[in-house]
Amino acid sequence: MTTADADTSAAADTSTTFADLGLSDAVLKALRDVGYEIPSAIQAATIPTLLAGRDVVGLAQTGTGKTAAFALPILSRLDVHQQKPQALVLAPTRELALQVCEAFEKYAAHMR
């Protein structure tokens, strides 16, 4: 397991793009639609590790993109033809669960 403690006070490396992180084309298209251009520090630190199938414990401030940090790799690894569950996301409150669900829907907009 990898621990990612993103220094959220520092800006993300602006030379790294979401495409550099290895996300799927459908997810990259959705990111363009929602206006995401450069991954945040927590996203750049965790997405490659999660895409490789490894576990991560990530710590970052509110509003730094933690949901995208785990949602984007999950969606990029999904097999849309598989009928069985491939991921389970747990949230401590109903409100947070709804926010996470809405984010997944945005990021999965071009997956079919």
C-alpha positions as a Python dict, from the first residue, in 0.01 Angstrom:
ca = {
    (1, 'M'): (0, 0, 0),
    (2, 'T'): (119, 348, -84),
    (3, 'T'): (60, 653, 132),
    (4, 'A'): (13, 981, -54),
    (5, 'D'): (26, 1292, 162),
    (6, 'A'): (-13, 1563, -98),
    (7, 'D'): (125, 1902, -10),
    (8, 'T'): (-188, 2088, -104),
    (9, 'S'): (-37, 2424, -22),
    (10, 'A'): (185, 2388, -326),
    (11, 'A'): (42, 2397, -676),
    (12, 'A'): (50, 2078, -878),
    (13, 'D'): (328, 2036, -1133),
    (14, 'T'): (178, 2222, -1429),
    (15, 'S'): (382, 2017, -1675),
    (16, 'T'): (184, 1702, -1586),
    (17, 'T'): (-148, 1657, -1765),
    (18, 'F'): (-430, 1412, -1701),
    (19, 'A'): (-331, 1234, -2023),
    (20, 'D'): (19, 1184, -1880),
    (21, 'L'): (-135, 993, -1588),
    (22, 'G'): (-267, 714, -1813),
    (23, 'L'): (-642, 770, -1782),
    (24, 'S'): (-878, 625, -2042),
    (25, 'D'): (-985, 829, -2345),
    (26, 'A'): (-1348, 839, -2228),
    (27, 'V'): (-1247, 976, -1889),
    (28, 'L'): (-1012, 1231, -2049),
    (29, 'K'): (-1297, 1351, -2270),
    (30, 'A'): (-1523, 1395, -1966),
    (31, 'L'): (-1248, 1590, -1789),
    (32, 'R'): (-1224, 1826, -2085),
    (33, 'D'): (-1604, 1869, -2073),
    (34, 'V'): (-1596, 1972, -1706),
    (35, 'G'): (-1298, 2201, -1762),
    (36, 'Y'): (-1028, 2012, -1572),
    (37, 'E'): (-689, 2090, -1723),
    (38, 'I'): (-411, 2011, -1476),
    (39, 'P'): (-425, 1743, -1204),
    (40, 'S'): (-402, 1861, -845),
    (41, 'A'): (-119, 1740, -623),
    (42, 'I'): (-330, 1459, -470),
    (43, 'Q'): (-447, 1349, -816),
    (44, 'A'): (-97, 1345, -964),
    (45, 'A'): (32, 1154, -661),
    (46, 'T'): (-237, 885, -652),
    (47, 'I'): (-381, 824, -999),
    (48, 'P'): (-82, 632, -1147),
    (49, 'T'): (-60, 411, -837),
    (50, 'L'): (-432, 336, -843),
    (51, 'L'): (-425, 265, -1217),
    (52, 'A'): (-154, 9, -1143),
    (53, 'G'): (-401, -167, -912),
    (54, 'R'): (-228, -76, -588),
    (55, 'D'): (-391, 58, -272),
    (56, 'V'): (-343, 416, -157),
    (57, 'V'): (-415, 607, 161),
    (58, 'G'): (-435, 972, 59),
    (59, 'L'): (-451, 1281, 278),
    (60, 'A'): (-539, 1623, 142),
    (61, 'Q'): (-735, 1934, 232),
    (62, 'T'): (-1102, 1981, 142),
    (63, 'G'): (-1149, 2097, -217),
    (64, 'T'): (-826, 1953, -355),
    (65, 'G'): (-981, 1689, -580),
    (66, 'K'): (-972, 1378, -363),
    (67, 'T'): (-1292, 1239, -518),
    (68, 'A'): (-1146, 1265, -867),
    (69, 'A'): (-821, 1119, -735),
    (70, 'F'): (-992, 786, -669),
    (71, 'A'): (-1289, 804, -910),
    (72, 'L'): (-1090, 863, -1228),
    (73, 'P'): (-871, 551, -1193),
    (74, 'I'): (-1173, 339, -1097),
    (75, 'L'): (-1358, 450, -1409),
    (76, 'S'): (-1050, 411, -1630),
    (77, 'R'): (-1008, 50, -1515),
    (78, 'L'): (-1376, -50, -1551),
    (79, 'D'): (-1475, -302, -1815),
    (80, 'V'): (-1808, -164, -1938),
    (81, 'H'): (-1901, -507, -2076),
    (82, 'Q'): (-1861, -678, -1738),
    (83, 'Q'): (-2198, -727, -1570),
    (84, 'K'): (-2061, -793, -1221),
    (85, 'P'): (-1966, -521, -970),
    (86, 'Q'): (-1609, -406, -1019),
    (87, 'A'): (-1580, -137, -753),
    (88, 'L'): (-1738, -40, -423),
    (89, 'V'): (-1719, 313, -287),
    (90, 'L'): (-1819, 374, 74),
    (91, 'A'): (-1895, 717, 221),
    (92, 'P'): (-1961, 805, 585),
    (93, 'T'): (-2269, 1020, 519),
    (94, 'R'): (-2557, 1026, 275),
    (95, 'E'): (-2463, 1378, 166),
    (96, 'L'): (-2108, 1276, 80),
    (97, 'A'): (-2234, 962, -96),
    (98, 'L'): (-2455, 1179, -318),
    (99, 'Q'): (-2166, 1414, -396),
    (100, 'V'): (-1943, 1121, -488),
    (101, 'C'): (-2220, 971, -704),
    (102, 'E'): (-2263, 1300, -893),
    (103, 'A'): (-1888, 1320, -953),
    (104, 'F'): (-1878, 963, -1087),
    (105, 'E'): (-2167, 1044, -1322),
    (106, 'K'): (-1981, 1349, -1461),
    (107, 'Y'): (-1656, 1158, -1506),
    (108, 'A'): (-1833, 861, -1669),
    (109, 'A'): (-2031, 1073, -1917),
    (110, 'H'): (-1857, 923, -2222),
    (111, 'M'): (-1838, 562, -2108),
    (112, 'R'): (-2069, 323, -2288),
}
